[in-house]
Amino acid sequence: MLQQKTSGMFRLFLMLEWKAFLRSSSFGANLAIKIILGIVATIYAFIFLMLGFAIYPILKEQGLDPLQMVNKYLFFYIIFDLMIRFFMQKLPTMNIKPLLILPVKRDTVVHFAIGKSVISFFNAIHLFWLLPFSIAMLVNGHPFLNVLTWHFAIVAILLADNFINLLINNKDAVFYPVVALVLTAALGWYYNWFDVTVYTGAVFAAFYDLPFTVLAAIVFLALLYWFTFRYFRQRLHLDTGLATKADIAKTENFNWLDQFGSMGTFLKNDLRLLKRNKRSRTTVFMSVMFIFYGLLFYTGSIEAYDSPAWQVFAGIFVSGGFLFTFGQFVPSWDSAYYQLMMSQNIKYKDYLASKWWLMVIATVISTIVASFYLVFGLKIYLLIIVGAIYNIGVNASLVLLGGAFVKTPIDLSSSKRAFGDKQAFNIKTLLLTVPKLLGPILLYALGNMHSEELGLGLVAGAGLVGFVFRNKVFSIVEGVYRSEKYQTIEAYKQKA
């Protein structure tokens, strides 16, 4: 009877989720995004499937033990999976407040919310290489029981990544130890202080050599699920986890911005936003991290990235970290009071100009800080400068234009997370970033057919042209924001 009631409640929750999706004001955009993501997921699933069939014979031909090699580097695969989940996996959400005053068991609500995270592409994708690899082991004479226990143990550990991701996004006490442990292990392996794969490889090998050890992986997964359940269950109260935190109000005047008129008022709000909220401070941290992103491309450490096209790509990212992480969600940063703003006599042009100048200033600062790339040669720093010019002239306007269509409200008072609420850095944002990155690469490739200097000149020239005609572009962007005004207000009334 209890199971029937629970399953019935789950069906009710699923029906509510489906109705919320269909009735959302951004239904069309959400459907388009899901179709695109479905195509991308299919492509990656096919790649993983081919990889799963190819791993065993390729390693065998090179005289290596395929299982031993997979066990050795599986640790880094699990860590990489956790990193991808952290930045891209959408956390399960429910509109819980109305349920708390209804005769619905809170355990059922929490189980459903956590269970939603299990039904995810990030969990299913691993099976596309694990199953073919396990089949290949059976075909090559490995004992069935040993392969079966190894397979289920690895699946359990990869599924545990799902619950670790939930915890590190909601509990700083879990996030920082995990980061410290991973960094210590990675640095120790890279600098040959100690090889963590010796120990992790032995653990993974034990799942094959000693079949009963699969119970340890299953117990670990069960305990992690129980801990995750308890964590969210204890916070499912209006007077605890959902309560508004009281804090001391502080005032910053920024009077020096008054000289810019109404645009200065918007700049003041943005500076206060970046200073006060953990969510928005994340964008500053991310922009600093993007500055060092070029080390992957300009040091020659990765042979595949040692090409001019990839270096132009890196130059865009190095100087445009803040532009991409902050600008993609204009005006969502102001969603909490956007209706009030739209009821005032303000000019869209001043509002957009304040955001534009904030991104331009951040791009210039990032370019100056990135001057340490001069140690790799003047050409490398020139690529970064050219990327900055393109970001200022073209991408700064494009991200503002894209922001008019990304109607995702941002709750700056959301629960504490190590990197804040990840709506500011998700797959939607990434998809909108792609054309902004392909533009300069295509321009460079076109010019590079004649000479490298012409390629750089085309990229910088596009940025300069965009800067010269920025007022005309602003008029177009302003018109888009005006046409989307009421849809945006309606979207901000809904839960993200």
C-alpha positions as CSV (number, residue, x, y, z in Angstrom):
1,M,0.0,0.0,0.0
2,L,2.8,2.4,0.9
3,Q,4.6,1.6,-2.3
4,Q,1.4,2.3,-4.3
5,K,1.0,5.6,-2.6
6,T,4.6,6.5,-3.3
7,S,4.4,5.5,-6.9
8,G,1.2,7.4,-7.3
9,M,2.8,10.5,-5.8
10,F,5.7,10.2,-8.2
11,R,3.3,10.0,-11.1
12,L,1.6,13.2,-9.8
13,F,5.0,15.0,-9.6
14,L,5.9,13.9,-13.1
15,M,2.6,15.3,-14.4
16,L,3.2,18.6,-12.6
17,E,6.7,18.8,-14.1
18,W,5.3,18.1,-17.6
19,K,2.6,20.7,-17.3
20,A,5.1,23.3,-16.0
21,F,7.2,22.6,-19.1
22,L,4.3,22.9,-21.5
23,R,2.9,26.0,-19.9
24,S,6.2,27.9,-19.6
25,S,6.3,31.2,-21.4
26,S,9.7,30.1,-22.8
27,F,8.3,26.8,-24.0
28,G,9.4,27.4,-27.6
29,A,13.0,28.3,-26.6
30,N,13.2,25.4,-24.1
31,L,11.9,22.9,-26.8
32,A,14.5,24.2,-29.3
33,I,17.3,23.9,-26.8
34,K,16.2,20.3,-25.9
35,I,16.2,19.3,-29.6
36,I,19.7,20.7,-30.1
37,L,20.9,19.0,-26.9
38,G,19.3,15.8,-28.1
39,I,21.3,16.0,-31.4
40,V,24.5,16.7,-29.5
41,A,23.8,13.9,-27.0
42,T,23.3,11.5,-29.9
43,I,26.6,12.5,-31.5
44,Y,28.5,12.0,-28.2
45,A,26.7,8.7,-27.5
46,F,27.9,7.5,-30.9
47,I,31.4,8.6,-30.2
48,F,31.5,6.8,-26.9
49,L,30.0,3.7,-28.4
50,M,32.7,3.6,-31.1
51,L,35.3,4.3,-28.4
52,G,34.0,1.4,-26.3
53,F,34.4,-1.1,-29.1
54,A,37.8,0.3,-30.1
55,I,39.6,0.4,-26.7
56,Y,40.2,-3.3,-26.3
57,P,41.6,-4.1,-29.7
58,I,43.7,-1.0,-29.9
59,L,45.4,-1.6,-26.6
60,K,45.7,-5.3,-27.3
61,E,47.5,-4.5,-30.6
62,Q,50.0,-2.3,-28.7
63,G,50.9,-5.2,-26.4
64,L,49.1,-3.7,-23.4
65,D,46.6,-5.3,-21.0
66,P,43.4,-3.4,-21.8
67,L,41.8,-3.9,-18.4
68,Q,44.9,-2.9,-16.6
69,M,45.2,0.3,-18.6
70,V,41.6,1.2,-18.2
71,N,41.8,0.6,-14.4
72,K,45.0,2.8,-14.2
73,Y,43.4,5.9,-15.8
74,L,39.9,5.4,-14.6
75,F,40.5,7.7,-11.7
76,F,41.2,10.7,-14.0
77,Y,38.1,9.8,-16.1
78,I,35.9,9.9,-12.9
79,I,37.4,13.3,-11.9
80,F,36.9,14.7,-15.4
81,D,33.3,13.4,-15.3
82,L,32.8,15.2,-12.0
83,M,34.2,18.4,-13.4
84,I,31.9,18.3,-16.4
85,R,28.9,17.6,-14.2
86,F,29.7,20.5,-11.9
87,F,29.7,23.0,-14.8
88,M,27.1,21.6,-17.1
89,Q,24.7,19.2,-15.3
90,K,21.4,20.9,-14.5
91,L,20.5,20.3,-10.9
92,P,17.0,18.9,-10.2
93,T,14.6,21.6,-9.1
94,M,11.0,21.5,-7.8
95,N,8.6,24.3,-6.7
96,I,8.6,22.9,-3.1
97,K,7.0,25.7,-1.1
98,P,3.3,24.8,-2.2
99,L,4.0,21.2,-1.3
100,L,5.1,21.9,2.3
101,I,1.6,23.0,3.3
102,L,-0.1,19.9,1.7
103,P,-0.4,16.4,3.2
104,V,2.6,15.1,1.1
105,K,5.3,13.2,2.8
106,R,8.5,15.2,2.7
107,D,10.6,12.0,2.3
108,T,8.7,11.4,-1.0
109,V,9.4,14.9,-2.2
110,V,13.1,14.6,-1.5
111,H,13.3,11.1,-3.0
112,F,11.6,12.3,-6.2
113,A,13.9,15.4,-6.5
114,I,17.1,13.4,-6.0
115,G,15.8,10.6,-8.2
116,K,15.3,13.1,-11.1
117,S,19.1,13.6,-11.1
118,V,19.7,9.9,-11.7
119,I,17.7,10.0,-15.0
120,S,20.3,12.1,-16.8
121,F,22.4,12.0,-19.9
122,F,25.5,12.5,-17.7
123,N,24.8,9.1,-16.1
124,A,23.7,7.2,-19.2
125,I,26.6,8.3,-21.4
126,H,29.1,6.1,-19.6
127,L,27.2,2.9,-20.5
128,F,27.9,3.6,-24.2
129,W,31.6,2.7,-23.7
130,L,31.3,0.5,-20.6
131,L,29.0,-2.0,-22.2
132,P,31.0,-2.5,-25.4
133,F,34.2,-2.8,-23.4
134,S,32.7,-5.4,-21.1
135,I,31.4,-7.3,-24.0
136,A,34.9,-7.2,-25.6
137,M,36.4,-8.6,-22.4
138,L,33.8,-11.5,-22.5
139,V,34.6,-12.2,-26.2
140,N,38.3,-12.4,-25.4
141,G,37.8,-15.0,-22.7
142,H,37.5,-13.1,-19.4
143,P,35.4,-14.9,-16.8
144,F,31.7,-13.7,-16.9
145,L,31.4,-13.2,-13.1
146,N,34.6,-11.1,-12.9
147,V,33.5,-8.9,-15.8
148,L,30.0,-8.6,-14.4
149,T,31.2,-7.5,-10.9
150,W,33.8,-5.1,-12.3
151,H,31.1,-3.6,-14.7
152,F,28.6,-3.0,-11.9
153,A,31.2,-1.6,-9.5
154,I,32.3,1.0,-12.1
155,V,28.7,1.9,-12.8
156,A,28.1,2.4,-9.1
157,I,31.2,4.6,-8.7
158,L,30.3,6.8,-11.8
159,L,26.7,7.1,-10.4
160,A,28.2,8.2,-7.1
161,D,29.6,11.2,-9.0
162,N,26.0,12.3,-9.5
163,F,25.4,12.6,-5.8
164,I,28.8,14.1,-5.1
165,N,27.9,16.8,-7.6
166,L,24.7,17.5,-5.8
167,L,26.5,17.9,-2.5
168,I,29.4,20.0,-3.7
169,N,26.9,22.4,-5.4
170,N,25.0,22.9,-2.1
171,K,27.5,22.3,0.7
172,D,30.8,24.2,0.8
173,A,32.1,21.8,3.5
174,V,32.0,19.0,0.8
175,F,33.2,21.2,-2.1
176,Y,36.5,22.4,-0.7
177,P,37.8,19.0,0.6
178,V,36.9,17.4,-2.8
179,V,38.8,20.2,-4.7
180,A,41.8,20.0,-2.3
181,L,41.9,16.2,-2.7
182,V,41.7,16.3,-6.5
183,L,44.3,19.0,-6.9
184,T,46.7,17.2,-4.5
185,A,46.3,14.0,-6.5
186,A,46.6,15.7,-9.9
187,L,49.7,17.8,-8.9
188,G,51.4,14.8,-7.3
189,W,50.9,12.7,-10.4
190,Y,52.0,15.5,-12.8
191,Y,55.2,16.4,-10.9
192,N,56.0,12.7,-10.1
193,W,55.7,13.2,-6.3
194,F,53.5,10.2,-6.1
195,D,51.4,8.2,-8.6
196,V,47.8,8.1,-7.3
197,T,46.9,5.7,-10.1
198,V,48.9,3.0,-8.5
199,Y,46.4,2.9,-5.6
200,T,43.2,3.7,-7.5
201,G,44.1,1.2,-10.2
202,A,44.5,-1.5,-7.5
203,V,41.1,-0.7,-6.1
204,F,39.4,-0.9,-9.6
205,A,41.4,-4.1,-10.3
206,A,40.0,-5.6,-7.1
207,F,36.5,-5.4,-8.4
208,Y,37.6,-7.8,-11.1
209,D,40.0,-10.0,-9.2
210,L,37.8,-10.3,-6.1
211,P,34.1,-10.3,-7.2
212,F,32.7,-9.9,-3.7
213,T,34.3,-6.4,-3.5
214,V,31.5,-5.1,-5.7
215,L,29.5,-4.9,-2.5
216,A,31.9,-2.2,-1.3
217,A,31.0,0.0,-4.3
218,I,27.3,-0.7,-3.9
219,V,27.4,0.1,-0.2
220,F,29.4,3.3,-1.0
221,L,26.7,4.4,-3.5
222,A,23.9,3.6,-1.0
223,L,25.6,5.5,1.8
224,L,26.2,8.5,-0.5
225,Y,22.5,8.5,-1.5
226,W,21.4,8.3,2.2
227,F,23.7,11.2,3.1
228,T,22.4,13.3,0.2
229,F,18.8,12.4,1.2
230,R,19.4,13.3,4.8
231,Y,21.1,16.6,3.9
232,F,18.2,17.8,1.7
233,R,15.5,16.3,4.0
234,Q,16.9,18.3,7.0
235,R,16.6,21.5,5.0
236,L,13.1,21.0,3.6
237,H,11.4,23.5,6.0
238,L,10.1,27.0,5.4
239,D,11.8,28.2,8.5
240,T,15.3,26.8,7.7
241,G,16.5,26.1,4.2
242,L,13.9,28.3,2.6
243,A,14.1,31.1,5.1
244,T,15.6,34.5,4.1
245,K,18.9,35.1,5.7
246,A,19.2,38.4,7.6
247,D,22.4,40.4,7.1
248,I,23.8,43.8,7.9
249,A,23.0,46.2,5.1
250,K,26.0,48.1,3.7
251,T,25.9,51.1,1.4
252,E,28.4,52.0,-1.3
253,N,27.9,55.4,-2.9
254,F,30.3,55.2,-6.0
255,N,29.7,59.0,-6.3
256,W,32.4,59.3,-8.9
257,L,30.0,57.6,-11.4
258,D,27.4,60.4,-11.1
259,Q,29.2,62.2,-13.9
260,F,27.8,59.6,-16.4
261,G,24.2,60.5,-15.6
262,S,21.6,57.7,-15.8
263,M,24.1,55.3,-17.2
264,G,26.2,55.9,-14.1
265,T,23.2,54.8,-11.9
266,F,23.1,51.5,-13.7
267,L,26.9,51.1,-13.4
268,K,26.5,51.6,-9.6
269,N,23.9,48.9,-9.4
270,D,26.2,46.5,-11.3
271,L,29.2,47.2,-9.1
272,R,27.1,46.6,-6.0
273,L,25.8,43.4,-7.6
274,L,29.3,42.1,-8.3
275,K,30.5,43.1,-4.8
276,R,27.6,41.8,-2.6
277,N,26.3,38.6,-4.1
278,K,28.2,35.3,-4.1
279,R,26.4,34.3,-7.3
280,S,27.7,37.4,-9.2
281,R,31.1,37.3,-7.7
282,T,31.5,33.9,-9.3
283,T,31.6,35.7,-12.7
284,V,34.6,37.7,-11.5
285,F,36.3,34.5,-10.3
286,M,35.5,32.7,-13.6
287,S,36.9,35.6,-15.7
288,V,40.2,35.4,-13.8
289,M,40.3,31.7,-14.4
290,F,39.7,32.2,-18.1
291,I,42.9,34.4,-18.3
292,F,45.0,31.3,-17.5
293,Y,43.0,29.2,-20.0
294,G,45.5,30.2,-22.7
295,L,48.2,28.2,-21.0
296,L,46.7,25.1,-22.6
297,F,47.2,26.6,-26.1
298,Y,50.3,28.8,-25.9
299,T,52.7,26.5,-24.0
300,G,52.7,23.7,-26.5
301,S,51.7,21.2,-23.8
302,I,48.9,19.8,-25.9
303,E,49.9,19.1,-29.5
304,A,46.4,19.2,-30.9
305,Y,46.0,22.9,-29.7
306,D,49.3,24.0,-31.3
307,S,47.7,25.6,-34.3
308,P,46.9,29.2,-35.2
309,A,43.1,28.7,-35.3
310,W,43.1,27.3,-31.8
311,Q,45.3,30.1,-30.6
312,V,42.8,32.7,-31.9
313,F,40.1,30.8,-30.1
314,A,42.1,31.0,-26.9
315,G,42.7,34.7,-27.4
316,I,39.0,35.3,-27.4
317,F,38.5,33.4,-24.2
318,V,41.5,34.9,-22.4
319,S,40.3,38.4,-22.8
320,G,36.5,37.7,-22.8
321,G,36.0,35.6,-19.7
322,F,33.9,38.2,-17.9
323,L,32.1,39.2,-21.1
324,F,30.9,35.6,-21.6
325,T,30.0,34.7,-18.0
326,F,28.4,38.0,-17.1
327,G,27.1,39.3,-20.4
328,Q,25.2,36.2,-21.4
329,F,22.7,36.8,-18.7
330,V,21.9,40.4,-19.2
331,P,19.2,41.4,-18.2
332,S,18.6,38.3,-16.1
333,W,20.9,39.7,-13.4
334,D,18.2,42.3,-12.8
335,S,15.2,39.9,-13.0
336,A,14.3,40.4,-9.3
337,Y,13.4,44.0,-10.0
338,Y,13.0,44.1,-13.8
339,Q,9.3,44.9,-13.6
340,L,10.0,47.9,-11.4
341,M,12.7,49.1,-13.8
342,M,10.4,48.8,-16.8
343,S,7.7,50.9,-15.0
344,Q,10.2,53.8,-14.7
345,N,11.1,56.4,-17.3
346,I,14.4,54.9,-18.2
347,K,16.2,54.6,-21.6
348,Y,17.0,51.1,-22.8
349,K,20.1,52.6,-24.5
350,D,21.5,53.9,-21.2
351,Y,20.8,50.5,-19.5
352,L,22.5,48.5,-22.3
353,A,25.4,51.0,-22.5
354,S,26.2,50.5,-18.9
355,K,26.4,46.8,-19.3
356,W,28.5,47.2,-22.5
357,W,31.0,49.5,-20.8
358,L,31.2,47.2,-17.8
359,M,32.1,44.3,-20.2
360,V,34.5,46.5,-22.2
361,I,36.4,47.6,-19.0
362,A,36.6,44.0,-17.8
363,T,38.0,43.0,-21.2
364,V,40.6,45.7,-21.2
365,I,41.7,44.7,-17.6
366,S,41.9,41.1,-18.5
367,T,44.0,41.9,-21.5
368,I,46.4,43.9,-19.4
369,V,46.6,41.2,-16.8
370,A,47.3,38.7,-19.5
371,S,50.5,40.6,-20.5
372,F,52.5,37.8,-18.8
373,Y,51.9,35.8,-22.0
374,L,54.7,38.0,-23.5
375,V,57.1,35.4,-22.1
376,F,55.8,33.1,-24.9
377,G,56.5,35.7,-27.5
378,L,55.0,38.9,-28.9
379,K,53.0,37.0,-31.4
380,I,51.1,35.2,-28.7
381,Y,50.2,38.4,-26.9
382,L,49.2,39.9,-30.2
383,L,46.7,37.1,-30.6
384,I,45.2,38.1,-27.2
385,I,45.0,41.7,-28.2
386,V,43.3,40.9,-31.5
387,G,40.9,38.7,-29.6
388,A,40.2,41.6,-27.1
389,I,39.5,44.0,-30.0
390,Y,37.0,41.5,-31.5
391,N,35.3,41.0,-28.1
392,I,34.9,44.8,-27.6
393,G,33.7,45.5,-31.1
394,V,31.6,42.4,-31.9
395,N,31.0,40.0,-29.1
396,A,30.1,42.6,-26.5
397,S,27.1,43.6,-28.7
398,L,26.3,40.0,-29.6
399,V,26.1,38.8,-25.9
400,L,23.7,41.7,-25.2
401,L,21.6,40.7,-28.2
402,G,21.6,37.1,-27.1
403,G,20.6,38.1,-23.6
404,A,17.3,39.4,-24.9
405,F,16.3,35.8,-25.7
406,V,17.6,34.0,-22.7
407,K,14.7,34.7,-20.3
408,T,16.1,32.8,-17.3
409,P,15.4,34.6,-14.0
410,I,18.3,34.6,-11.6
411,D,17.7,34.3,-7.9
412,L,20.6,36.1,-6.2
413,S,19.3,34.9,-2.8
414,S,19.4,31.2,-3.7
415,S,20.9,28.7,-1.4
416,K,24.6,28.8,-0.8
417,R,26.8,26.9,-3.2
418,A,30.5,26.8,-3.8
419,F,30.2,28.5,-7.1
420,G,26.7,30.0,-6.7
421,D,23.7,29.0,-8.7
422,K,25.0,27.7,-12.0
423,Q,22.3,29.2,-14.2
424,A,24.9,31.8,-15.1
425,F,27.1,29.1,-16.6
426,N,25.1,26.3,-18.3
427,I,24.6,24.5,-21.6
428,K,22.3,27.2,-22.9
429,T,25.0,29.8,-22.3
430,L,27.6,27.6,-23.9
431,L,25.4,27.0,-27.0
432,L,25.0,30.8,-27.5
433,T,28.8,31.2,-27.1
434,V,29.6,28.9,-30.1
435,P,28.9,31.4,-32.9
436,K,30.7,34.1,-31.1
437,L,33.8,32.0,-31.1
438,L,33.5,30.6,-34.6
439,G,33.4,34.1,-36.2
440,P,37.0,35.2,-35.4
441,I,38.3,31.7,-36.3
442,L,36.6,31.8,-39.7
443,L,37.9,35.3,-40.4
444,Y,41.4,34.3,-39.4
445,A,41.3,31.2,-41.6
446,L,40.1,33.3,-44.5
447,G,42.9,35.8,-44.2
448,N,45.5,33.2,-43.3
449,M,45.1,31.7,-46.9
450,H,47.1,34.7,-48.0
451,S,49.2,35.6,-44.9
452,E,49.0,35.4,-41.1
453,E,49.1,39.1,-40.8
454,L,46.0,39.4,-43.0
455,G,44.2,36.9,-40.8
456,L,44.9,38.9,-37.7
457,G,44.0,42.0,-39.5
458,L,40.6,40.7,-40.5
459,V,39.8,39.7,-36.9
460,A,40.9,43.1,-35.5
461,G,39.2,44.9,-38.4
462,A,35.9,43.3,-37.7
463,G,36.2,44.4,-34.1
464,L,37.1,48.0,-35.1
465,V,34.2,48.1,-37.5
466,G,31.8,46.9,-34.8
467,F,33.2,49.6,-32.4
468,V,32.7,52.4,-35.0
469,F,29.1,51.4,-35.7
470,R,28.3,50.5,-32.1
471,N,25.5,53.2,-31.9
472,K,23.8,51.7,-34.9
473,V,24.1,48.2,-33.4
474,F,22.8,49.5,-30.1
475,S,19.7,50.8,-31.9
476,I,19.1,47.3,-33.3
477,V,19.7,45.6,-29.9
478,E,17.4,48.2,-28.2
479,G,14.6,47.4,-30.6
480,V,14.9,43.7,-29.9
481,Y,14.8,44.4,-26.1
482,R,11.7,46.5,-26.6
483,S,9.9,43.8,-28.7
484,E,10.8,41.2,-26.1
485,K,10.0,43.4,-23.1
486,Y,6.6,41.9,-22.0
487,Q,7.7,38.3,-22.7
488,T,10.7,38.9,-20.6
489,I,8.6,40.3,-17.7
490,E,6.3,37.3,-17.9
491,A,9.2,34.9,-17.9
492,Y,10.7,36.5,-14.9
493,K,7.5,36.0,-12.9
494,Q,8.0,32.2,-13.2
495,K,10.5,30.0,-11.4
496,A,13.7,29.1,-13.3
